[in-house]
Amino acid sequence: MNIWPFGKRKEEIRADTNAETGNVAESDVLLNALLGRQTITKEKALEIPTVQACINLIAGTVSSLPVNLYRKGEDGKVEEVRDRRTFILNNDTGDTLTATQFWRAILEDYYLGKGGYAYINWKGLDVRSIHYVNEENISIQKNTDPIFKDYNILVQGRRYKPYQFFKLLRKTKDGMTSRSITKDNPLIIGVAHSELVYEENLVRKGGNKRGFLKSPKKLTQAAIDALKAAFRRLYSNSEENVVVLNEGIEFQEASNTSVEMQLNENKESNTTELCKLLGVPAGMVNGKPTDKDFDNFIRTCTMVMNDIECSLDRDFLLESEKGLFYWAFDTKELTRGNIKERYEAYKIGLEKNFLQIDEVREKEDLEPIGFGWITLGLDQVLFNPKTGQIYTPNTNALQDMNGMQASFVDSDGRGGGDG
């Protein structure tokens, strides 16, 4: 309530304010965004097609890849471990969400909210299920020590310990809270959203410009009311949208059209900037990706998967397993879409002898044929660094490098060398 020393102060009504609601006119939302007066929420950000498309691309790609548990042996060998946790993360979470829906929800909160949170249903040393929790229901209760940081997670007032939750945090500096893209870049997202609202207003008002009327003489209140009603019908985009101006009354434009504002060009440039913000090449969004665009997109997905793998190693492993076990995505599924590139990669692996026929068939989900041989060229010379032996397939000769060095010393008499 306003206190005015000379009686009740009248509410000031400006030209850009609706007298009935007191809200700023919708057609000024673009200017408001540029002036930083708009708060960007998750819902508003998802209304922007580019933001929605980029997050869907990343989340869809990551959620389609299986994440597996591996164990490093004492001999350095790595073997895949079959565990109920892999079934939970890849198939059935034990919650109402499927595994694919789970990862999509987590990644949406990762980019646009406080971070991705999921409750781990531990029963002793076993995991029974994992339950996605909307970040809007999450609060962080942290201590004040900047070195030995600690915190609790509150869900609707109920307190939980950090180890009870899987946490995927973006650009965190304390391991507790995340920073969304709406906080990092509110201006570009706000302008993109305001452009959509502005276009909606143009369509709803029939594309008519805003403006004001000039009259050389004073109008009666009845004439003013009639003009207001006529212009209200004009901007409502209804069938009856003709305004008749009496002699001497002129209409002065006060805004530009969408063509004059170059909205199409601005939308294209803003789309490119939003793609940069999310690390997705613009070609992946507009349907014309190049091989370079696809490679850059895979790099972005790989960085997201690295964050997920580190979070799983922290939250989804027992303390006794840490250092011996680790989580990793099976990224070979990324190349399944291009059969030519995939087969060329197999060809290189077979020619360089770090892949065998049955290993390639296993990657393609084919039965092994029991072929254990590798191909060698007759012009190659094989050297075993452990035994010092050299084998030449062309001559079927086996020589001992250590024996050759001893023979060289004996024949020279001076212990070898160039002296």
N, C-alpha and C positions, 0 to 999 in steps of 0.2 A: 504494500500500500504506500503510495507516494504522499509525503507530508509537504504541504506548500503553505508558506506563512500568510498568504493573502487569500485563503480559501482553497477549495478543492481545485487541483490542477487538472485541466482537460488533457486527455490523451492525444498526443500528437500523431496525426495520420500522414504518412509520407506517400509519395507517388508510387513507390515500389512496394507498398504494404497493402495487403487486403484488409479493408476496414472491418469486415465481418469476422475474420479468423485471426488477424494479426500476424499471419505467416508471410514470409518473403515470397514474392511472386515466383512461380515455378520457372518462368522463362529466364530468370536470372541465376539459375543454378550453375551455369557454366562460369559466370563471373565469380560466384561465391566459391567455387572450387579453386579458381585461380588465386583468390584472396585467402585461401586456407581456412574457410569457414565451414567446411563439410567434413563430417566424421565418416570414415569409410569402415564399414563392418564386413564381416565375412559374407553375409547375404548380398550386399551391394557389389562386392568384388566378383562373386559368382554370377552376377547378372551380366557381366562383361563377357561376350563370347570368346575373346582371345584368352582370358584368364581361365575360363572353364575348359576350353579346348586343350590348353597347355597342361593343366593339372590332370585332365583325363588321360592325355597321352602318356605322361610320366607314370601315373598311378596304374593305368592299364598295362603298360609294359612291365613294370616291376611286379605287379600282382600275378602276372602270367608265368613268372619264373619260379621254379621250385627252389626253396632254401633248404640246404642239407647240413647235417652235423658230421664233422670229420674229427678223427683222432690221429695225432702224430705219435708214431711208435718210437721206441728207443733206437731203432736202426735207421731212423729218418724217413721211413715209409709212412704214407698217409693213406688211411682207409676210411671209407664211409661207414657211419654208425647208424644202424636202424634203431630208432627210438620213438616212443610215443609222441615226443615233442615235435618231431618232424611231421607226423601225421596231423597234429593239431595245427601247425603253421601252414601246411600245404593243402589240407583236405577239410577236416571238421574241427572248428575251434571249440566245440562244446557249448557255444553260445548260439543266439539266434542268427548271427551273421555267418556266412560261409567264409572260407579263407580269403577268397578274392574280394568279397565285400569288406572284410576286416581290413585288408591292406589299403584299399581305396579310401576308407574312412580315416585311417591313421594318417595317410599322406595328405589328405585334404586339410586336416587339422595341423599337420606339420607345416604347411605353407601359409595357411590363413588364420590359424588360431594360436593358442598357448603352447601347442605341441601335441603330438600323438600319445595318448595314454591308454593302457589296457591293464586290467587287473589279472594277475596270474594266480590261478586257483591251485595253490600248493597244498598237497596232502602228504605231510611228512617230507620225503625226498622226491616225491613224484609230482608231476604236473597233471591235473585232471582236465583243465580247460583254461582258456584265456578269453577275457571279456572286454570288449571295447567300451571305453567310457568317453562320452562326449566331453570335449575340453571345456565347454561352458559349465559343466558341473564340477570342475577341478579348481581347487584353491591350494596355494602353497604357503605353508607356515614354516619360515626359516629362522635360524638363529642369527645373531649379529656378528659372529666371529668371521672376519674376512679370510682367515687362513684355514681353520678347521671347520669347514662349512658342514652344516647338517640341516635337515628339514623334515617335515612331515607333509603328507599329501592328504588334503581334506576333500571328501566327497559328500556334499550336502551335510557338512558339519561332522561327519564321522572321520576319525583319524586313522591313517594307514602309514606304514613304514615304506621307505623307497624301494626296498627289495621285493615288496609285494606287487609292484607295478613295472610293466614294460614301458619305457619312456623313449620317444623319438623326438629330439629337440633340435631346432634349427638355430644356428648362430648363437648358441648359448655361451655365456661366460661364467656361469656358476653351476652348471649341471642340474639346475632345478627348473629354470624358466626358459622359454623359447621366444624368439623374435620373428613375427610373421612378416610377410612381404607388405602387408597393409601398413605396418609401422615403419618399415624401411623406406618405402616409396609411396607415401599417401598422396602426393601431388599428381603423379602420372595416372594412378588408378582413379583418383577423384575426377580428373579431367575426362578420362575415358568414360566413366559412368555418367558424368554430367552431359557429355555429348549425346548419350543415348536418351537421357531425360529431355534434353533440348529438342531432339528430333521427334520424340513422342509429342511434345507440346506443339511443334510445328504441324504435325499430322492432325492432331486433335483440333487445332484451330484453323485447319485448312490452308496452312502455309501463309497466313496473313501476317503482315508486319505489325509490330506495336507502334504506337504514335500518339499524337495529341492533336486537338482541334484548335484552330485559331479563328477568332471572330472579331470583326472591327467594332461591334456593338455588344452591349450586355444582353445576355439571353435570359429569358424568364426561367424560373425553376421548372416549369412544365416542359419547356423546350430541352433543358438540360437532361431531365429524366427521360424524355423520349429518345434523345441521342444515345444516352447510356444504354437503354434497353435495346436499341437497334444494333449498337456495336457489340453488346453481349451476345446477341443472336449471331452476328457476323463471326465472332471468334469461337462460337460453339460448334462450328462446322455443321450446322443443320441445313435443312433444305431452304428455309427462309433466311437468306443471308445477304439481303440488299439493303444498303443504307443510303438514304436520300439526304443530301446536304442542302440547306437553304442558301440563298444568295449571300455571299460574303463569308461563308464558313469554309475554311480550307483544312485539309488533313496534312499534317507534317509527320513524316516517318521518323521513328526514333530507334530503329534497329535494322540490322542487315538481314538479308535472306541467307539461306544455307549455302547458296552458290557464292554469294559475296564473301561469306566467312570461310570458304574453301573447306567445308566440313569433310568432304570425301578425302581430300589430300591429308587433312589432319588425322582422320581415322586411320589411314594407311600408315602414316608415320608413327602414330600412337600404338598401332598393332605391332610394329617392329620393335618399339621400345619395351612393350610388355613382354614380347618374346625374349628379348635380351634379359629382362628381369628374371624370368623363369628358366633361362638357359635352354630354350627351345628354338631352333632355327625357324624363321618365318615360313620357309618352304614347307615345313612339316604341318603348318596350320592351314596354309592356303591351298594345299593339295598338289603342289608342284615341287616335291623334294628332290634334291640331287644326292649323289652318293656322299658328297661332303656334308650335306645337311644331315643325312642319316648317321654318319660317323660322329658328328658333333652332338647329336641327340643321344647317341649311345653313351658318350662320355658323361653327359648330364645324368643319365640313369645310373651309370656306374658310381658316380659320387653319392647319389642318394642310397644306393645299395650298400656302399661302404659305411654310411651312417647307420643303416639298419643292422648290418653285421656287427659293428662295434657295440651297439645297444643290446643286441641279443647275447653277445659274449659277456656283457656285464650283468644283464638281468635274467637271462634264461639258462644260465649254467650254474651248477653247484660250485661252491668254493673249492672243493677237491678236484673239480674238473677244469678249472681255469688254468691255462697254460698248456694243457694236454689236449683239450677239445676246442673246437672253434666252429662257428657257423659261416657258411658261404653260399652264395647264390650260384646256381648252375647256369652260367651265362651262355652256354653253347646253344640254348634255345633261341638266343637273339638272332642267330644266323640261319635259323630254319626257314625264314621267309624267302631267302634268295638261294635257290638250289645250286646255281652256277658258282657263286662265291663259296658256298659250303664245300662243294666237291673239289674246287681248286685248292682250298685249304687242306682237305684230306690228301690230295695229290702231293702237296709239298711235304706234309708230315710223313707220307710213305716213302718218298724219295730221299728224305733226310734221315729216315730210319728212327724217328722218335715216335712213330705210330706203326702198329701192325694191322693186318687185314681184319682180324677179329675185333680189335679195338674200334676200328671204324664202323664195323657192322653193329657193334654194341651201341655206339652213339646214334645209329640210325634205327635202333630198335629191331634189328634183324638177328636171326639165330647165328651163332658162331659156326664156322666150317672146320675148325681144328687146324688151320693153316698157320704153323708156327715159324715159317721161314721169313727172312728178310732178303731183299734184293741187294746185290753188290755188283759194281762194275769191275771188269777185269783190269782196268787201268788204275784201280785204287790200291793204296797201300794202307794196311791196318796196323795201328800201333797200340799196344796195351801198356799204359803208363804205370800200372802196378807191377807187372813182371818185367817190363823192358823188352818185350818181344815184338818183332816186326814180321807181319805176314803179307806176302805178295801173292794174291790169287792167280795172277796171270802166269807165274812161273811155279806156283805151288811151293814157294820157298819160305821157310821159317828161320829167322835169324834172331840172335840175342844181342840187343843193343849193348848190354854190359860187357859181353864177350868181345864185341867189336871194339869197344873203347880200350879194353885191356890189350887186344892185339895191336891197336894203333900205337899204344905206348911202347910195347916191346919192339916193334919194327922201327920206330923212330929213334928210340934210345934216349930221348930227351924229355919224355913225359908229355908229348903232344904240344900243341900250341903253334904260334906263328913265328916264334923267335928263331 
